[in-house]
Amino acid sequence: MSTAADRIRAALDEAPAYQPPQDEVKAPAILRTFRPIDLDGQPIPPRRYVIDLWLPLQCTTSLYGVPGVGKSYLAQAIGTAAAVGRHFLGQVPQAARVLHISTEDDLQELQRRQQAINAHFALSFRDLKNILWVPRGEMTEFLGTQERDGTLAMREPFTRLRQTVHEHKAQLIILDNIARLYGGDENNRVQVVGFLTALETLAMEMDAAVLLLGHPSKSSDFSGSTSWEGAVRSRWDLKRVADADEGEKITLARSKSNYAPLIDIKLKRLDNGVLVPDDPEVGVSGLSHAIDRRMREGNAQKAVLAALDALKSQKRATSHSPSARNFLPRVMLAAGLGEGFNKIEITRAMEALFARKAMLADQQLWRGGDRHWVAGIAAASWFSESAQEGVEAHDGEPVQAAEAPLAQVIDLNEHHQGHRQ
């Protein structure tokens, strides 16, 4: 004798399987694809950066260094340069909005550091409208934590971070540091990749760059799975090197970059603690992909030759000696003839022109009021002009060519004439 339960089971077994209405059946979504042939004739978009060649947009860059080496100070200086559009490490194409998450430093410490950074950049706090700080105590939970099944889940703090980034329209997101923001297993490849993918997705959504700070392990430049390196587009390493003669030496290495050459630069720590490039040229001509170094050096040489012409027309003699009051780079800058180049660049350009016999030192230029010759730097092209056109000084006597055979200056004459045209 069947029971009610048996009858129900039998009825269910005999019932036809559910068939959804045709309009409810959806084909699986396919991947969005692009056809290279459609790009024929289209301009190639340049790579874009917050800091040229250092901080690519829509990517995560990691910065590693041992505790106390200056990572947080450097990151705050980078954020400042980005916010006000100042050159630092490389060119800053345009000012960017910056969101700086500091899990280890409170507001007072950020303020103290900023005061020192402001002094370096000649800024005041009124100039920092593009910066937002989230100091220690505001974000006390991990952005992502491990699930029971071993995967990583991004938590409510990440949602708050994402909303803050969108609200501020941040283009540079500084996250200091991994140990206080990542709650997963640092040796678990799947979890690490999931965390970094979430950050890169945020960067792509906002067309921003993420700078993620971390500590290295005792055995490698970064702590945990190799995916901490593999899943980011670029990685920097800040290192302290002891030197018996020079004392503390600090280097910043671009140890990994998918889009730029690998290099390392020397930094120096100022008395107020700020880390800045040891070579000021790094912050001026920098490493910009937009201005090829060789082209810039050539333009600097053109600027020196043009300045020399202008100073000659004013009867102002210059010297090649750095200790002289009329040292050419010093006179150029004082006269507003530097064309945007700094003293180091002008000096190098001058030395290159001397090496090419394009300029000559200690030449007789013209007679002064006392009828004595005034000596100084002369462009080699002046001598060919003198021979061809009879270039004369203010008292009617020609410029003297003590040791400038024309055969030595043919190439540079063409270079110089091209600039003047």
C-alpha positions in Angstrom: 0.0 0.0 0.0 1.6 3.3 -1.1 1.8 6.2 1.1 1.1 9.8 0.2 4.9 10.4 0.0 5.3 7.6 -2.5 2.5 9.0 -4.6 4.1 12.5 -4.6 7.5 11.1 -5.7 5.9 9.1 -8.4 4.1 12.2 -9.7 7.3 14.1 -9.8 9.1 11.4 -11.6 6.4 11.4 -14.3 6.3 15.1 -14.7 8.0 16.5 -17.8 11.3 18.4 -17.3 10.9 22.2 -17.1 11.6 23.9 -20.3 12.0 27.7 -20.0 10.2 29.9 -22.6 12.2 30.5 -25.7 12.7 34.2 -24.8 14.4 33.2 -21.5 17.1 31.1 -23.2 20.2 33.2 -23.5 23.4 32.2 -25.4 26.5 32.5 -23.3 28.2 35.9 -23.6 31.2 35.8 -26.0 34.3 37.8 -25.4 34.5 41.2 -26.9 37.0 41.1 -29.8 38.8 43.7 -31.9 40.1 43.4 -35.4 43.6 44.7 -36.1 42.6 45.4 -39.7 40.3 48.1 -38.4 43.3 50.0 -37.0 44.9 50.4 -40.4 45.8 54.1 -40.9 44.9 55.0 -37.3 47.4 57.0 -35.2 49.3 55.1 -32.6 48.3 56.3 -29.2 51.3 57.3 -27.0 51.7 55.6 -23.6 50.5 57.9 -20.8 52.1 58.4 -17.4 51.6 60.4 -14.2 55.4 60.6 -14.2 57.0 59.8 -17.6 58.4 56.3 -17.8 57.9 55.8 -14.0 54.2 55.8 -13.2 52.1 54.4 -16.1 48.4 55.1 -16.1 45.9 52.2 -15.8 48.6 50.1 -14.0 49.9 49.3 -10.6 53.5 50.1 -9.8 55.0 48.6 -6.6 57.7 50.3 -4.5 59.7 48.1 -2.2 62.2 49.0 0.5 63.3 48.0 3.9 61.7 49.8 6.9 63.2 53.2 7.5 64.8 53.7 4.1 62.3 56.4 3.1 59.6 54.8 1.0 56.8 56.8 2.7 58.7 60.0 2.4 59.5 59.4 -1.3 55.9 58.4 -2.0 54.6 61.6 -0.4 57.1 63.7 -2.4 56.0 61.9 -5.6 52.3 62.6 -4.8 53.2 66.3 -4.2 55.0 66.6 -7.5 52.2 64.9 -9.4 49.6 67.1 -7.7 51.3 70.4 -8.6 52.8 69.3 -12.0 56.4 69.6 -10.9 59.2 67.5 -12.5 60.4 64.7 -10.1 62.2 61.6 -11.4 60.9 62.5 -14.8 58.4 64.9 -16.4 54.9 65.3 -15.0 52.8 65.9 -18.1 50.0 67.5 -16.1 48.9 68.0 -12.6 46.9 65.0 -11.2 44.5 64.5 -8.3 46.1 62.4 -5.6 44.6 60.1 -3.0 47.2 59.0 -0.4 46.2 56.1 1.9 48.7 56.1 4.8 48.1 53.2 7.2 51.1 53.8 9.4 51.4 57.6 9.7 48.9 59.9 11.5 47.8 63.3 10.3 50.5 65.1 12.3 53.3 63.1 10.8 52.0 63.6 7.3 51.8 67.4 8.0 55.4 67.4 9.3 56.7 65.6 6.3 54.7 67.8 4.0 56.2 70.9 5.5 59.7 69.6 4.5 58.5 68.6 1.0 56.9 72.0 0.5 60.2 73.7 1.4 62.0 71.6 -1.3 59.4 72.5 -4.0 58.9 76.1 -2.8 55.2 75.4 -2.1 52.7 76.2 0.7 49.8 74.1 1.9 47.5 76.4 -0.2 49.1 74.8 -3.3 48.0 71.3 -2.4 44.3 71.4 -3.5 44.7 68.2 -5.5 45.8 66.0 -2.6 43.6 64.0 -0.2 45.1 62.1 2.7 43.6 59.2 4.5 45.9 58.9 7.6 46.4 56.1 10.1 43.3 55.1 12.0 40.9 55.8 9.1 41.4 52.5 7.3 41.9 49.8 9.9 40.7 46.7 8.0 42.2 44.8 5.1 41.0 45.5 1.6 40.8 41.8 0.9 40.9 38.7 3.1 41.1 34.9 2.6 37.9 32.9 2.2 37.4 29.4 3.6 37.8 27.9 0.2 41.3 29.5 -0.2 40.2 32.3 -2.5 40.5 36.0 -1.8 37.5 38.2 -1.3 37.7 42.0 -1.6 35.8 43.4 1.4 33.8 46.5 2.4 37.0 48.7 2.9 37.9 48.2 -0.8 34.3 49.3 -1.7 34.9 52.5 0.4 38.3 53.0 -1.3 36.7 52.6 -4.7 34.0 55.1 -3.9 36.5 57.6 -2.5 38.6 57.3 -5.7 35.5 58.0 -7.8 34.4 60.9 -5.6 37.8 62.5 -5.7 38.5 61.5 -9.4 41.9 60.5 -8.3 44.5 59.9 -11.0 47.3 58.7 -8.6 46.4 56.3 -5.7 49.2 55.8 -3.2 48.6 52.8 -1.0 51.0 52.6 2.0 51.4 49.7 2.6 50.8 46.1 1.6 51.2 44.5 5.0 48.2 46.6 6.4 46.0 46.4 3.3 46.3 42.8 2.1 44.8 40.2 4.4 45.4 37.1 2.3 48.3 34.6 2.1 51.2 36.5 0.6 52.6 33.2 -0.8 49.3 32.2 -2.5 49.6 33.0 -6.1 45.8 33.0 -6.8 45.1 35.3 -3.9 48.0 37.7 -4.8 46.9 37.9 -8.4 43.3 38.5 -7.3 44.3 41.4 -5.1 46.5 43.0 -7.7 43.9 42.5 -10.4 41.3 44.3 -8.2 43.8 47.3 -7.9 44.5 47.3 -11.6 40.8 47.2 -12.4 40.3 50.2 -10.2 43.2 52.0 -12.0 41.6 51.2 -15.4 38.2 52.4 -14.3 39.6 55.7 -13.2 42.3 56.1 -15.8 44.7 56.3 -12.8 48.0 55.0 -11.6 48.4 53.0 -8.4 51.6 53.2 -6.3 51.7 50.2 -3.9 54.3 50.3 -1.1 55.7 47.1 0.5 58.6 45.6 2.4 60.9 43.0 0.9 61.6 39.6 2.5 64.9 38.7 3.9 65.7 36.6 0.8 64.4 38.6 -2.1 63.5 42.1 -3.2 59.8 41.4 -2.5 57.9 39.4 0.1 55.8 36.3 -0.8 54.7 34.8 -4.1 56.5 35.8 -7.3 53.2 37.1 -8.5 53.8 40.2 -6.5 56.3 41.0 -9.3 54.6 39.2 -12.1 51.2 40.7 -11.8 52.3 44.4 -11.8 53.5 46.3 -14.8 56.4 48.0 -13.0 58.3 47.6 -9.8 60.7 50.0 -8.1 63.3 49.1 -5.4 64.6 51.7 -2.9 67.9 50.6 -1.4 70.4 51.9 1.1 74.0 51.2 0.4 76.7 51.7 3.0 79.8 53.5 1.8 82.8 54.1 4.0 83.9 57.2 2.1 80.6 58.8 1.2 78.4 57.6 4.0 74.8 56.7 3.3 74.0 56.2 -0.4 70.4 55.5 -1.6 69.4 54.2 -5.0 66.0 53.9 -6.7 65.9 51.2 -9.2 63.3 50.6 -11.9 63.7 46.9 -11.5 60.8 45.9 -13.7 59.0 47.8 -16.4 57.0 46.5 -19.3 57.1 49.9 -21.0 60.4 51.5 -20.2 64.1 50.7 -19.8 65.4 49.4 -16.5 67.6 51.9 -14.7 68.7 53.0 -11.3 69.3 56.5 -10.1 71.0 57.9 -7.0 69.0 59.8 -4.4 70.2 62.0 -1.7 68.5 62.7 1.7 68.3 66.4 2.4 68.7 67.7 5.9 65.0 67.8 6.4 64.7 64.2 5.4 63.3 64.6 1.9 64.6 62.2 -0.7 65.4 63.8 -4.1 67.4 62.8 -7.2 71.2 63.4 -6.6 71.5 64.6 -10.2 69.1 67.6 -10.7 69.0 66.9 -14.5 66.9 63.8 -13.7 64.2 66.1 -12.6 64.5 68.5 -15.5 65.1 66.7 -18.8 64.3 63.6 -16.9 63.7 60.4 -18.7 60.9 61.6 -20.9 59.9 59.6 -23.8 58.6 62.8 -25.4 62.0 64.4 -25.6 64.8 62.2 -26.8 68.0 62.8 -24.8 70.1 63.2 -27.8 67.7 65.7 -29.4 67.7 67.7 -26.1 71.5 67.7 -26.0 71.6 69.0 -29.6 69.0 71.7 -28.8 71.1 72.7 -25.8 74.2 73.2 -28.1 72.0 75.3 -30.5 71.0 77.4 -27.6 74.6 78.0 -26.5 75.6 79.0 -30.0 72.6 81.3 -30.3 73.4 82.9 -26.9 77.0 83.4 -28.0 75.8 85.3 -31.1 73.6 87.4 -28.9 76.3 88.2 -26.4 78.7 89.0 -29.2 76.3 91.6 -30.6 76.3 93.2 -27.1 80.1 93.1 -27.0 80.0 90.8 -23.9 82.9 88.4 -23.7 82.5 85.1 -21.9 84.8 82.6 -20.3 85.0 78.8 -20.2 86.3 78.8 -16.6 83.7 78.0 -13.9 85.4 80.3 -11.5 85.2 83.3 -13.8 82.5 85.9 -13.3 81.7 85.8 -17.0 81.5 81.9 -17.1 79.3 81.3 -20.2 76.6 79.2 -18.6 76.3 81.8 -15.8 76.1 84.7 -18.2 73.5 82.9 -20.4 71.1 82.2 -17.5 71.5 85.7 -16.1 70.8 87.2 -19.5 67.7 85.0 -20.0 69.3 83.1 -22.9 69.0 79.7 -21.3 66.1 78.6 -23.5 64.8 76.4 -20.6 68.1 74.5 -20.0 69.7 74.4 -16.6 73.3 75.2 -15.8 74.4 71.5 -15.9 72.9 71.0 -19.4 74.4 74.3 -20.7 77.9 73.4 -19.3 77.7 69.9 -20.9 76.6 71.5 -24.2 79.5 74.0 -24.0 82.0 71.2 -23.3 80.7 69.2 -26.3 81.0 72.2 -28.6 84.6 72.7 -27.4 85.3 69.0 -28.1 84.0 69.4 -31.6 86.0 72.5 -32.2 82.7 74.3 -32.7 83.8 76.9 -30.1 87.2 78.1 -29.1 88.3 79.5 -25.8 90.6 82.5 -25.2 90.2 84.0 -28.6 90.9 87.7 -29.5 87.4 89.1 -30.1 87.7 92.9 -30.4 89.7 95.8 -29.1 88.5 97.5 -26.0 88.5 101.2 -25.2 92.1 101.0 -24.2 93.0 99.4 -27.6 93.8 96.1 -25.9 92.3 92.9 -27.2 89.3 91.5 -25.3 89.6 87.7 -25.1 86.8 85.2 -24.7 84.9 82.3 -26.2 84.3 82.5 -30.0 82.1 80.4 -32.2 84.2 78.7 -35.0 81.6 79.9 -37.5 82.6 83.5 -36.8 85.9 83.0 -38.4 84.4 81.7 -41.7 82.0 84.6 -41.6 84.9 86.9 -41.1 86.7 85.5 -44.0 83.7 85.6 -46.3 81.9 88.7 -45.1 84.6 90.7 -43.3 83.0 90.6 -39.9 84.3 93.5 -37.8 84.4 94.5 -34.2 83.1 97.8 -33.0 86.3 99.7 -33.8 86.5 98.4 -37.3 89.1 95.6 -36.6 88.2 92.0 -37.6 87.7 89.2 -35.2 91.0 87.3 -34.9 91.1 83.6 -35.6 94.1 82.4 -33.5 93.6 78.6 -34.1 90.5 77.8 -36.0 91.1 76.2 -39.4 87.9 76.1 -41.4 88.2 72.4 -42.1 87.5 71.8 -38.4 84.2 73.6 -38.3 82.4 72.8 -41.6 79.8 70.5 -40.0 79.0 72.8 -37.1 78.8 75.8 -39.4 75.9 74.0 -41.2 74.4 73.1 -37.8 74.7 76.7 -36.6 73.4 78.3 -39.8 70.4 76.0 -39.7 69.6 77.2 -36.2 69.8 80.9 -37.2 67.4 80.3 -40.0 
